[in-house]
């Protein structure tokens, strides 16, 4: 790499990180999720306005964004408690099933009707099925309701949503790379996903604690955080090598470490690293969005219908909390936001050509609206 290119890259990194941090602080002050501010920075710096970042000409920045994706899903895994899912049992399961099947089916049919390919329509369905619980959990935390029945049901259902979304992504990756997959191939891929998921957790939960004891005895500085990062990368690589999505591996690595007694320390150690790379991912999400492409009747219509489906599909999911002494409307509203997994799926669709830039832009706008819409409504309900 030429010295002038290195200088330009360093300048871009400085601007991205500084602007993303400022925007996230401002967004939090305005009671919006930090991710909204980071995406807006990407829109500002990208082809939509200043043209400071052009994603297709920034392979290094795109690679750093990929590291951000891995770290993001690793942290999601660390925060995802499988026991919480099991505790809420039937209610979470039914909420998740309705919250996946209804929006997926509606979006899939609608996408086919407007001319999107079959694979692209599957991806669109997966995007609108994934729930972003970070925003919802922040509202419950602020209101002192983090251990409420509604919060537990939403958390359990959202974990299922994200796992299913990642499995669908793995299927789509194989569809893109191999052209077509017969029914047997899809069943095999789902089986591989589940086997990878189960084996990694079972083996990891038995192997990691002894390794921690050995590493602790060595007393070598920074070994833990490096080891955690290597585990996330290793499982991402293994997942990729058997035809699954890399982020499924990173998510699984987080789940493995969540089961150890060290998971809070791990999260504390890895968070400063993710704070550097994850904002780059969300800035690049915004940079890929060409905002002017949404200002036409066709794209505005797409945003409208996707938003309606996004809201109806998840609000209806609250009905699934049958038998639970909980506010079903609050559960449905809490399931509305789409977050990191939905954005990852959208970015994948754009990079592989499954969705056009205008469709991608519409999807990102819908994700942003759902993120901003929920907090004020949910606060009133709980």
Buried (B, 14 or more C-beta within 10 A) or exposed (E): EEEEEEEEBEEBBEBBBEBBBEBBEBBBEEEBBBBBBBBBBBBBBBBBEEEBBEBEEBEEBBEBBBBBBBBBBBBBBBBBBBEBBEBBEEBBBBBBBBBBBBBBBBBBEBBBEEEBBEBBBBBBBBBBBBBBBBBBBBBBEEBEBBEBBBBBBBBBBBBBBBBBBBBBBBBBBBBBEEEEBEEEBEEBBBEBBEEBBEEBBEEBBEEBEEEBEEBEEEEEEEEBBBBBBEBBBEBBEBBBEEBBBBBBBBBBBBBBBBBBEBBEBBBEBBEEBBBBBBBBBBBBBBBBBBBEBBEEEEBEEBBEBBBEBBBBBBBBBBBBBEEBEBBBBBBBBBBBBBBBBBBBBBBBBBBBEBBBBBBBBBBBBBBBBBBBBBBEBBEEBB
